[in-house]
Each structure stands twice: as C-alpha cells, then as structure tokens.
Amino acid sequence: MEEGSIRNRRIIPRIGISSLRQVSLKSKWHGKKRNAKFFAILLTFGFYLMVVHLVRMHIVKPKFRKREDKIKRAKVPSNIKASVIIMNYGRPELLKTSRLLPTLTQHKNIDEIFLLHANNKTKFHYDHEKVTNIDAVKENDTLGLSMRFHFCDKLVAKNDWVFMIDDDMEFPPESVTFLLSEFMVDSKRIIGRWGRDMNKGALSLFSDGYNTVERDGVCEVVLTKFMLMEQSICKAFGEHKGIVEDSVVRYSKPYWNGEDIFMSLVANHVYGYEKKREYRNRAYPHLNVVDVNNLEKESGISGSHSGFRPWSSKWWSTLNNHLAHKTYRGQFWNAARNELRRTKSKKGRKN
C-alpha cells in the first residue's frame, strides 16, 4: 500500500505539470489568435474609412442647388463699389493673358484693383487706371500669404467691401454681381465660391478633420480663391494672428498657409453667430468660377490631387502631398479655433 501510494504521489504531480503546460500553450495560442483577430478588425475598419474617404473625394460629387435664374436676375446699384486684391507670385503670364483682369476692370461696381507683386522675378506693370501695382516682395518675406489682409487693412480706404481673388480664376461679370447682391443682404460675414467644414465622427480621424468636400450654404470657412468681405475685418486679422503665429504657423510652407481659415474663424469670432446656427459665412458653389490653371499650385500651396491612378508613382506622390496639406490645415484649424474661443474680441463688432 505504501509503494502504491508513493507511486501515485509521483504520478499525480507529473500529470499536473503536463496539464499546466498544455493549458499555457493553449492560452498562448488563443492569445495570439485573439490579437490577430483584433488587428484584422482594426485593419478592415481602417481600410473601410480610407475607401469612404476616397469615394467622397473623387467619385461622389456633391449636389448643389441650381440658381442660374437668380444669378442672372441679380442687380446691384451703380453706387455700390468694391475693391479687389490679387497676388502675383509665380504666374505672371496667366494674369497677362487670362480674362480675370479685363473682367474686373470692366465691371461697373469694381473701381480699384490692387495687384500685389510678391516675387522679384515675376513683377510686371499692368497698365490700367483701376489697377494699382504694388511691390510686395518684402511683405511676402515677412508676412507670407497673410500679406493680402495686411494690404487690405493698410491700402484699401476707398471702399468698405473687398474681394480676395486668386490669380488663376476666371468668371463672368454675373458672378461678381451676384456676390455683391448677396452681400447687400448681410455684410457681417464672409461669402465666396468655395466653402469648407470640418469632418465629424469617424472621418475626423483623417487629416485632423479637414474636409475638402465643397459646401453649399452656411459654412465655417470660405477660401480666398474667390471671396468677398468687409474691409474693416482685415484689421481684426492682424489683431488676432499672434495667437497662432508662434505655434502652428511657423511650420507652414509657404509661410502663413491657412490664412483663409484664420480669416474666416476671426470673422465668426468678431461678428458672432447667427441664431440656431454655428456660423455666419456662406459658400455658393453653383457660381460660374473656374480655375484655369490645371497644374498644382506653386510651392504646393493647395496640395491639389485628383483622379485615381494607383499604378502611377506620381499619383502616390501627389496623394502624399495632398494628405500632408490636409493634415496641416486640419491641425491649424483646430488650434486657431481653440485659441479664438479663449480670446475675447478687442474691438467687438464694427458697424
């Protein structure tokens, strides 16, 4: 009996150790399997979000309300005048040959145009009584893209309303007239052809929430490509720019990339918000305004990207630049919005 009991005692621990080894091996296997499932689900979710983003960016075109009749019927009294600011940096031939300047100089409601020459190599003189040629090379070196609002504050004294227009835009006179007629209804806002809002929900994980899908109607940001604003709000830009200039802006290329975002946020901050609405600014994507330059903006300002050609190395390169551009603008947008929420307007609303 003693030998049997001893033998049993010897066998029992051996069986216990082998069982523990089997359990530990099974737990390791199940742990690896669980981790593999988790990463597979994570990759699938990430791939789904990427596909949704690409579809929204390249395939699904937003449907805008047609207002052709309203645009044609728009009328503005001849005593309503506006100024225009255009920057010339790297495309002087485009300004010389396109219909942009002739359309503006012939418009009855446009009586002064400031042409900011920001590059010594591309400076030229545009001869017209409505056009003032400005040597802005020094300002470009110190202020970057924000210099258009600097000159808006310092130079424009003739008119209360100012258009900011890129040098590669073309449009019929009716587009200018329509924006002026809309601005007559409410000038305490910024309006234009292109509007932007931030992504919400899961899509906000991409590019820090920056959304390139065009907006129709009320929006948070209006792009400077074709924008109408009050001259007085340009001063507020200079008063508030310090809250982001030493943090986010110093990393921008070119300097002060995102000036349109900050100007729109400052306008919302100064003018206040409409009842039951978060913003006052407005976009009109149905306007007949086109970009005549199909190439990417100089210095990668716009981070433009179009088409779907994954077999092309150039496509991947432009996609990378596009995502980097969106990420910076998303970070800038969030930082500027948060800083402005902590700051009270110095002057308040100007009437």
Phi, psi and chi 1 to 4 in degrees:
 res  aa     phi    psi   chi1   chi2   chi3   chi4
   1 MET       -  -37.1  -66.0  -64.6  -66.2      -
   2 GLU   -68.8  -39.6  -68.8 -178.7    0.2      -
   3 GLU   -65.1  -40.9  -70.2 -178.2    2.6      -
   4 GLY   -63.7  -42.3      -      -      -      -
   5 SER   -66.5  -38.1   61.9      -      -      -
   6 ILE   -64.9  -43.7  -67.2  171.6      -      -
   7 ARG   -60.5  -42.3 -166.1  174.2  -65.7  170.3
   8 ASN   -63.0  -38.9  -69.9  -23.9      -      -
   9 ARG   -62.3  -37.2  -71.2  174.5 -171.9  172.0
  10 ARG   -70.8  -36.7  -69.9  176.2 -179.2  174.3
  11 ILE   -73.5  -40.8  -68.7  171.7      -      -
  12 ILE   -58.0  -47.3  -69.5  170.0      -      -
  13 PRO   -62.1  -37.0  -17.2   24.2      -      -
  14 ARG   -62.6  -43.8  -72.5  177.3 -175.7  175.5
  15 ILE   -63.1  -39.5  -65.9  173.0      -      -
  16 GLY   -63.7  -42.4      -      -      -      -
  17 ILE   -65.0  -45.3  -68.4  170.1      -      -
  18 SER   -63.1  -37.2   62.5      -      -      -
  19 SER   -64.7  -42.0  -60.2      -      -      -
  20 LEU   -63.0  -39.3  -72.5  172.1      -      -
  21 ARG   -63.4  -42.7  -74.7  176.8 -180.0  173.7
  22 GLN   -63.1  -42.4  -71.1  178.5    4.1      -
  23 VAL   -63.3  -43.3  170.2      -      -      -
  24 SER   -65.3  -39.6   63.4      -      -      -
  25 LEU   -64.7  -41.9  -72.0  173.3      -      -
  26 LYS   -63.8  -41.7  -74.3 -178.2  179.1  179.5
  27 SER   -65.6  -38.8   62.6      -      -      -
  28 LYS   -62.7  -43.7  -74.1 -178.4 -179.6  179.1
  29 TRP   -62.6  -46.9  165.5 -111.4      -      -
  30 HIS   -65.2  -34.7  -74.0  -61.2      -      -
  31 GLY   -64.4  -44.4      -      -      -      -
  32 LYS   -64.2  -40.1  -69.8  179.9  179.3  178.8
  33 LYS   -63.6  -41.2 -164.4  172.7 -178.4 -178.9
  34 ARG   -64.4  -42.6 -165.1 -179.0  -56.3  112.4
  35 ASN   -64.2  -38.9  -69.4  -23.1      -      -
  36 ALA   -63.8  -41.6      -      -      -      -
  37 LYS   -62.8  -41.9  -75.3 -177.1  177.8  179.4
  38 PHE   -62.1  -46.7  172.1   74.9      -      -
  39 PHE   -68.0  -33.8  -75.8  114.7      -      -
  40 ALA   -64.5  -42.6      -      -      -      -
  41 ILE   -64.2  -41.3  -67.5  170.5      -      -
  42 LEU   -64.1  -44.0 -170.0   63.6      -      -
  43 LEU   -65.4  -39.4  -72.5  173.4      -      -
  44 THR   -63.5  -42.6  -56.8      -      -      -
  45 PHE   -65.3  -41.2 -178.8   65.5      -      -
  46 GLY   -64.4  -40.8      -      -      -      -
  47 PHE   -64.5  -39.0  179.9   75.2      -      -
  48 TYR   -62.1  -45.9  166.6   75.9      -      -
  49 LEU   -63.2  -38.5  -70.7  178.3      -      -
  50 MET   -65.5  -42.4 -175.2 -179.2   72.5      -
  51 VAL   -63.0  -44.1  169.7      -      -      -
  52 VAL   -59.8  -42.3  170.6      -      -      -
  53 HIS   -63.8  -45.6  174.2   69.6      -      -
  54 LEU   -65.3  -38.8  -70.0  173.7      -      -
  55 VAL   -63.8  -44.5  167.1      -      -      -
  56 ARG   -64.5  -33.4  -69.8 -176.6   63.8 -172.3
  57 MET   -81.7  -33.7 -172.2  167.6   61.6      -
  58 HIS  -117.3  -27.3  -62.7  -63.0      -      -
  59 ILE  -107.6  -52.8  -60.0  174.3      -      -
  60 VAL   -80.0  115.8  177.3      -      -      -
  61 LYS   -95.7  130.1  -59.9  -65.2 -178.3 -178.1
  62 PRO   -63.2  141.7   21.5  -31.0      -      -
  63 LYS   -92.8  120.7  -64.5 -179.1 -180.0  179.1
  64 PHE  -106.9  147.6  -55.7  126.6      -      -
  65 ARG   -69.8  134.9  -70.2  167.1  -71.5 -178.6
  66 LYS   -84.0  131.9  -64.7 -177.5  178.7  179.9
  67 ARG  -133.3   34.3  -59.3 -172.5 -177.7   91.9
  68 GLU   -57.8  -41.1  -73.3   83.4   -3.1      -
  69 ASP   -65.1  -40.8  -66.1  -22.8      -      -
  70 LYS   -65.6  -37.1 -171.4  176.2 -179.6 -179.8
  71 ILE   -65.8  -43.4  -65.8  173.9      -      -
  72 LYS   -67.2  -31.7  -68.5  178.2 -179.4  178.1
  73 ARG   -83.5  -10.8  -67.2 -164.2  -53.4  -92.7
  74 ALA   -62.6  133.0      -      -      -      -
  75 LYS  -134.6  142.8  -66.9 -177.9  179.9 -179.6
  76 VAL  -132.0  131.7  177.5      -      -      -
  77 PRO   -58.3  148.8  -21.6   31.6      -      -
  78 SER   -67.1  -18.8   57.3      -      -      -
  79 ASN   -80.7  -10.3   63.6  -36.5      -      -
  80 ILE   -81.1  119.0  -62.0  -64.6      -      -
  81 LYS  -122.7  151.8  -57.7  -64.7 -177.2 -178.7
  82 ALA  -140.9  152.8      -      -      -      -
  83 SER  -101.1  164.3  -56.7      -      -      -
  84 VAL  -133.3  138.2  178.4      -      -      -
  85 ILE  -120.6  125.7  -67.9  179.8      -      -
  86 ILE  -129.6  135.3  -58.7  172.4      -      -
  87 MET   -98.4  134.8  -73.3  178.2   57.1      -
  88 ASN  -114.6  114.2  166.0   41.8      -      -
  89 TYR  -122.1  -57.6 -177.6   82.4      -      -
  90 GLY  -128.7    7.9      -      -      -      -
  91 ARG  -134.8   60.3  -64.6 -175.9  -69.6 -111.9
  92 PRO   -64.9  -35.8   24.5  -34.0      -      -
  93 GLU   -64.9  -32.0  -66.1  -57.0  -40.3      -
  94 LEU   -65.9  -42.7 -167.4   61.1      -      -
  95 LEU   -66.4  -33.9  -85.0  170.3      -      -
  96 LYS   -72.7  -31.7  -65.5  175.8 -176.3  177.3
  97 THR  -107.1  -19.7   57.7      -      -      -
  98 SER   -78.0  175.6   72.8      -      -      -
  99 ARG   -89.7    3.8  -69.2  -66.6  -53.1  163.8
 100 LEU   -60.5  -60.3  173.3   59.6      -      -
 101 LEU   -66.1  -42.6  -72.9  171.4      -      -
 102 PRO   -59.1  -39.3  -27.4   35.6      -      -
 103 THR   -62.4  -42.5  -60.5      -      -      -
 104 LEU   -72.6  -42.1  -68.2  170.7      -      -
 105 THR   -67.9  -25.4   54.2      -      -      -
 106 GLN   -89.8   -7.6  -66.3  168.6   18.6      -
 107 HIS   -78.4  132.8 -160.1  -74.5      -      -
 108 LYS   -68.0  -23.9   66.8  175.1 -176.1  177.2
 109 ASN   -95.4    0.6  -62.4  108.9      -      -
 110 ILE  -109.0  117.7  -57.7  -63.8      -      -
 111 ASP  -120.7   -1.8   64.1   -9.5      -      -
 112 GLU  -153.9  138.9   65.2  175.1   -1.0      -
 113 ILE  -130.5  125.1  -58.7  167.3      -      -
 114 PHE  -102.5  118.4  -66.4   98.1      -      -
 115 LEU  -103.1  107.4 -166.6   53.7      -      -
 116 LEU   -90.3  110.7  -50.4 -179.6      -      -
 117 HIS   -91.3  105.0  -59.9  -78.6      -      -
 118 ALA   -99.0    3.2      -      -      -      -
 119 ASN  -137.8  124.7 -172.0  -17.7      -      -
 120 ASN   -59.6  -32.1  -88.2  -38.7      -      -
 121 LYS   -75.9  -19.5  -63.7 -180.0  179.8  179.3
 122 THR  -116.9    9.9   60.4      -      -      -
 123 LYS   -66.7  141.7  -73.4 -166.7  -62.9 -175.4
 124 PHE  -152.7  168.6   70.0   95.6      -      -
 125 HIS  -110.0  119.3 -178.1   79.9      -      -
 126 TYR   -96.4  117.1 -167.5   89.0      -      -
 127 ASP   -92.6  104.4 -170.1   14.2      -      -
 128 HIS  -161.1  146.3 -166.1  -81.3      -      -
 129 GLU   -64.5  -25.9   60.9 -179.9   -2.5      -
 130 LYS   -86.4  -13.4  -71.6 -173.4  177.6 -179.0
 131 VAL  -100.0  130.0  177.7      -      -      -
 132 THR  -112.5  116.8  -58.5      -      -      -
 133 ASN   -85.9  126.0  -66.3  -87.3      -      -
 134 ILE  -117.3  128.5  -55.6  -66.6      -      -
 135 ASP   -79.9  106.4 -174.4  -14.6      -      -
 136 ALA  -117.5   26.7      -      -      -      -
 137 VAL   -65.8  -45.4  176.0      -      -      -
 138 LYS   -64.3  -42.8  -69.0 -177.7  179.4  179.0
 139 GLU   -64.2  -34.3  -73.3   78.0    6.4      -
 140 ASN   -65.2  -37.3 -179.2   62.4      -      -
 141 ASP   -68.2  -33.4  -67.1  -21.7      -      -
 142 THR   -99.2  -30.6   56.5      -      -      -
 143 LEU  -109.8  -18.7  -57.9  174.2      -      -
 144 GLY    64.1 -141.9      -      -      -      -
 145 LEU   -69.4  -15.8  -64.0  176.9      -      -
 146 SER   -75.5   -4.7   69.1      -      -      -
 147 MET   -65.8  -23.2   72.2  173.2 -177.9      -
 148 ARG   -63.2  -34.5   66.9 -179.7   82.4 -158.7
 149 PHE   -79.1  -27.6  -58.3  115.4      -      -
 150 HIS   -63.6  -47.9  166.6   77.5      -      -
 151 PHE   -70.9  -31.2  -77.4  109.2      -      -
 152 CYS   -59.7  -39.3  168.8      -      -      -
 153 ASP   -76.8  -39.9  178.4   33.9      -      -
 154 LYS   -89.4  -31.9  -57.7  -59.5 -178.9 -177.6
 155 LEU   -98.8  -41.5  -73.6 -178.5      -      -
 156 VAL   -76.3  108.3  179.6      -      -      -
 157 ALA  -126.0   -8.5      -      -      -      -
 158 LYS   -82.0  -39.0 -163.3  172.9 -177.2 -179.7
 159 ASN  -126.0  156.2  -59.1  -48.2      -      -
 160 ASP   -87.5  -18.2  -65.7  -29.3      -      -
 161 TRP  -116.6  143.3  -61.5   -7.8      -      -
 162 VAL  -135.8  133.0 -178.0      -      -      -
 163 PHE   -92.3  135.4  -81.7   95.1      -      -
 164 MET  -108.0  118.9  -61.2  -71.8  173.5      -
 165 ILE  -133.3  133.8  -57.8  177.3      -      -
 166 ASP   -72.0  157.1  -82.6    3.8      -      -
 167 ASP   -74.8   -8.7   60.2  -10.9      -      -
 168 ASP  -110.3   23.2   54.7   -5.7      -      -
 169 MET   -96.0  146.5  -61.7  -67.7  109.3      -
 170 GLU  -138.2  143.5  -81.0 -166.1   -4.6      -
 171 PHE  -164.4  158.9   42.4   82.3      -      -
 172 PRO   -79.8  163.2   28.7  -34.2      -      -
 173 PRO   -59.1  -28.3  -21.4   31.4      -      -
 174 GLU   -60.9  -30.2  -67.5   78.5   14.6      -
 175 SER   -67.0  -39.1  -64.3      -      -      -
 176 VAL   -66.8  -45.4  174.7      -      -      -
 177 THR   -61.2  -41.9  -55.9      -      -      -
 178 PHE   -63.3  -45.5  176.9   78.3      -      -
 179 LEU   -62.7  -39.4  -88.9 -164.4      -      -
 180 LEU   -63.8  -40.5  -72.7  170.5      -      -
 181 SER   -65.6  -37.2   66.7      -      -      -
 182 GLU   -69.7  -34.6  -71.0  -67.5  -57.7      -
 183 PHE   -70.9  -27.4 -147.4   52.4      -      -
 184 MET   -63.9  -28.3  -70.6  172.6   62.4      -
 185 VAL   -69.4  -43.4  177.6      -      -      -
 186 ASP  -155.8  110.7 -179.9   10.6      -      -
 187 SER   -95.8   -2.9   63.5      -      -      -
 188 LYS   -87.9   58.9  -58.3  -56.8  178.0 -176.5
 189 ARG  -171.6  177.3   55.8 -179.5  178.5  165.9
 190 ILE  -118.0  133.3  -65.9  178.2      -      -
 191 ILE  -128.7  157.4   62.6  174.8      -      -
 192 GLY  -177.8 -173.7      -      -      -      -
 193 ARG   -78.1  -41.0  162.4   63.2  175.3   81.0
 194 TRP  -111.4  127.2  -76.1  -87.1      -      -
 195 GLY  -122.8  154.5      -      -      -      -
 196 ARG  -136.8  148.8  -65.6  -72.1 -174.6  -91.8
 197 ASP  -133.6  165.3  -84.5  -27.7      -      -
 198 MET   -85.5  148.5  -68.1  -70.8  -85.7      -
 199 ASN   -66.6  151.9  -84.5  -36.0      -      -
 200 LYS  -125.7  157.2  -64.3  179.4 -179.2  179.5
 201 GLY    76.1 -146.2      -      -      -      -
 202 ALA   -63.7  -33.4      -      -      -      -
 203 LEU   -68.0  -15.4  -73.2  174.9      -      -
 204 SER   -69.9  -12.6   63.2      -      -      -
 205 LEU   -67.9  -26.1  -61.9  173.3      -      -
 206 PHE   -84.7  133.7  -74.2   95.7      -      -
 207 SER    53.3   33.5  -52.2      -      -      -
 208 ASP    54.8   30.7  -73.5   87.3      -      -
 209 GLY    92.9   -7.1      -      -      -      -
 210 TYR   -68.4  129.6 -173.9   73.2      -      -
 211 ASN  -117.5  123.5 -173.0   -1.6      -      -
 212 THR   -92.0    0.4   56.3      -      -      -
 213 VAL   -70.1  131.8  176.6      -      -      -
 214 GLU   -66.0  144.4  -68.2 -174.9   34.6      -
 215 ARG  -104.0  149.1  -57.4  -60.9  -58.8  169.9
 216 ASP  -121.3  109.9 -175.4    3.8      -      -
 217 GLY   104.6 -146.7      -      -      -      -
 218 VAL   -63.5  133.2  176.3      -      -      -
 219 CYS  -150.6  167.6   58.2      -      -      -
 220 GLU   -83.0  -35.9 -169.8  171.5    7.4      -
 221 VAL  -129.2  139.0  166.3      -      -      -
 222 VAL  -117.4  133.4  175.3      -      -      -
 223 LEU   -80.0  150.2  -55.9 -172.9      -      -
 224 THR   -75.8    0.4   47.7      -      -      -
 225 LYS   -58.7  -39.4  -63.3  171.9   75.3  171.9
 226 PHE  -155.0   94.2 -170.0   72.9      -      -
 227 MET  -134.9  144.4  167.2 -161.3  -74.3      -
 228 LEU  -124.8  134.0  177.7   58.9      -      -
 229 MET  -151.7  169.1   56.7 -169.0  -68.5      -
 230 GLU   -78.5  142.7  -77.0 -170.0  -38.7      -
 231 GLN   -64.0  -34.8 -174.8  -88.9  -20.5      -
 232 SER   -65.9  -25.4   58.9      -      -      -
 233 ILE   -73.8  -17.7 -161.3   66.0      -      -
 234 CYS   -62.7  -33.1  -67.1      -      -      -
 235 LYS   -65.0  -36.2 -173.7  174.9 -177.2  179.7
 236 ALA   -64.2  -31.4      -      -      -      -
 237 PHE   -59.3  -48.9 -177.1   97.0      -      -
 238 GLY   -65.4  -32.3      -      -      -      -
 239 GLU   -71.4  -28.5  -68.6  173.9  -13.9      -
 240 HIS  -105.8  -11.3  -68.6   84.6      -      -
 241 LYS   -64.3  -21.9   68.8  176.4 -175.6  177.5
 242 GLY   -63.6  -21.2      -      -      -      -
 243 ILE   -72.5  -16.6   62.3  176.6      -      -
 244 VAL  -124.7  -11.0  -67.9      -      -      -
 245 GLU   -65.3  -36.9 -157.7  162.2   33.1      -
 246 ASP   -89.1   -5.2  -64.6  -28.4      -      -
 247 SER  -112.2  -78.2   54.0      -      -      -
 248 VAL   -80.1  -42.4 -175.5      -      -      -
 249 VAL   -63.3  -31.9  173.4      -      -      -
 250 ARG   -65.2  -16.5   64.0  176.9  179.1  172.5
 251 TYR   -92.8   -1.4  -59.8  107.5      -      -
 252 SER   -79.7  147.7   61.8      -      -      -
 253 LYS  -135.6  120.4  -67.0 -177.9 -179.9 -180.0
 254 PRO   -65.6  173.1   28.0  -35.7      -      -
 255 TYR   -62.5  134.5 -172.6   58.3      -      -
 256 TRP    67.0   31.9 -104.2  108.1      -      -
 257 ASN   -65.4  128.1 -174.4    4.3      -      -
 258 GLY   106.2   14.3      -      -      -      -
 259 GLU   -63.5  -30.4   82.8  -71.5    1.1      -
 260 ASP   -69.6  -36.3   43.9    6.8      -      -
 261 ILE   -61.9  -48.6  -66.2  174.5      -      -
 262 PHE   -66.1  -39.3 -167.8   68.1      -      -
 263 MET   -62.6  -42.0 -176.4   71.0  -95.5      -
 264 SER   -66.8  -40.9  -63.4      -      -      -
 265 LEU   -66.5  -38.2  -64.4  179.1      -      -
 266 VAL   -65.1  -39.9  167.6      -      -      -
 267 ALA   -61.2  -44.9      -      -      -      -
 268 ASN   -60.1  -38.9  -74.9  -31.2      -      -
 269 HIS   -68.1  -41.3  178.5   68.6      -      -
 270 VAL   -78.2  -46.5  172.0      -      -      -
 271 TYR   -76.5  -23.8  -68.2  141.4      -      -
 272 GLY    87.5  178.9      -      -      -      -
 273 TYR  -109.8  149.3  -59.7  116.5      -      -
 274 GLU   -71.6  156.9  -72.6 -175.3  -44.4      -
 275 LYS   -63.8  134.5  -66.5  179.6  179.9  178.9
 276 LYS    64.4    9.5  -61.5 -178.6 -179.5  179.8
 277 ARG  -132.2  149.5  -74.5 -179.0  177.5  175.1
 278 GLU   -84.7  -27.6 -166.4  173.8   -7.0      -
 279 TYR  -131.2  167.1  -34.3  119.2      -      -
 280 ARG  -112.6  -26.6  -62.3  178.3   65.1   91.2
 281 ASN   -63.5  157.8  -57.7  -33.4      -      -
 282 ARG  -146.1  141.6 -165.7  175.0 -170.3   90.3
 283 ALA  -115.7  145.9      -      -      -      -
 284 TYR  -125.9   79.7  -58.6   88.4      -      -
 285 PRO   -68.8  -12.5   25.2  -34.1      -      -
 286 HIS   -79.1   -9.4   57.1  -79.5      -      -
 287 LEU   -62.6  143.3  -84.4  178.5      -      -
 288 ASN   -83.2   79.8 -175.5   10.1      -      -
 289 VAL  -129.2  125.2 -177.4      -      -      -
 290 VAL  -124.7  152.2  -64.6      -      -      -
 291 ASP   -93.0  109.7 -175.8  -15.0      -      -
 292 VAL   -79.6   -9.9  -62.7      -      -      -
 293 ASN  -100.4  107.1 -179.2   33.6      -      -
 294 ASN   -82.7   -9.9  -66.7  -37.0      -      -
 295 LEU   -81.8  168.7  -59.1  175.3      -      -
 296 GLU   -67.4  152.0  -67.4 -175.5   24.4      -
 297 LYS   -62.1  148.8  -56.8  -80.8 -173.3 -178.5
 298 GLU   -61.8  146.5   67.8  -92.4   13.1      -
 299 SER    62.3   15.8  -56.0      -      -      -
 300 GLY    66.6   31.5      -      -      -      -
 301 ILE   -61.3  -45.8  -65.7  174.2      -      -
 302 SER   -90.7  -17.0   67.9      -      -      -
 303 GLY    57.6   38.6      -      -      -      -
 304 SER   -65.8  147.5   58.3      -      -      -
 305 HIS  -158.3  131.3  177.4   72.9      -      -
 306 SER  -148.3  164.8   60.9      -      -      -
 307 GLY    79.3  177.8      -      -      -      -
 308 PHE  -140.6   95.2 -174.0   73.2      -      -
 309 ARG  -134.7   71.2  -62.4 -179.8  -62.4  -83.4
 310 PRO   -65.1  -12.8   23.1  -33.0      -      -
 311 TRP   -81.6   -8.8   54.7   86.6      -      -
 312 SER  -100.6  130.3  169.7      -      -      -
 313 SER   -67.3  -32.6   58.8      -      -      -
 314 LYS   -65.3  -36.4 -174.2  177.8  179.4  179.9
 315 TRP   -62.3  -43.3 -176.8   85.5      -      -
 316 TRP   -66.5  -35.5  -75.3  104.8      -      -
 317 SER   -65.9  -45.3  176.2      -      -      -
 318 THR   -68.0  -33.7   56.8      -      -      -
 319 LEU   -63.3  -41.9  176.2   62.2      -      -
 320 ASN   -62.9  -43.6 -179.1   61.9      -      -
 321 ASN   -64.1  -39.6  -67.0  -24.2      -      -
 322 HIS   -63.2  -44.2  174.0   74.8      -      -
 323 LEU   -68.4  -37.3  -66.7  176.3      -      -
 324 ALA   -65.2  -39.8      -      -      -      -
 325 HIS   -62.7  -44.9  168.0   78.1      -      -
 326 LYS   -65.9  -40.0  -72.2 -179.5   61.0  179.3
 327 THR   -63.1  -44.1  -60.9      -      -      -
 328 TYR   -62.3  -45.9  163.3   75.8      -      -
 329 ARG   -66.2  -34.6  -74.4  176.7   73.3   86.3
 330 GLY   -65.1  -43.7      -      -      -      -
 331 GLN   -64.6  -41.8  -68.1  172.9  -10.7      -
 332 PHE   -62.7  -45.2  178.5   86.0      -      -
 333 TRP   -58.0  -50.6 -167.4  -34.8      -      -
 334 ASN   -62.9  -42.3  -73.9  -46.9      -      -
 335 ALA   -66.0  -44.4      -      -      -      -
 336 ALA   -65.6  -42.1      -      -      -      -
 337 ARG   -62.1  -44.3 -178.4 -160.6  -79.5  161.8
 338 ASN   -65.4  -39.9  -67.9  -24.9      -      -
 339 GLU   -68.0  -39.5  -69.6  -61.6  -34.3      -
 340 LEU   -67.6  -31.6  -76.4  169.0      -      -
 341 ARG   -66.9  -24.1  -76.9  174.3  177.4  171.3
 342 ARG   -89.2   -7.1  -61.7 -170.0 -169.9  104.9
 343 THR  -114.4  137.1  -53.3      -      -      -
 344 LYS   -93.1  146.2  -68.4 -176.8  178.1  180.0
 345 SER   -63.4  135.1  177.8      -      -      -
 346 LYS   -72.8  -42.4  -66.0 -179.9 -179.1  179.2
 347 LYS   -99.2  -22.6  -62.9  -76.0 -176.1  176.5
 348 GLY    77.6 -165.8      -      -      -      -
 349 ARG   -77.5  132.0 -179.3  172.7  176.5  176.3
 350 LYS   -98.0  134.0  -75.5 -170.7  175.8 -177.8
 351 ASN  -105.5      -  -65.2  -42.3      -      -
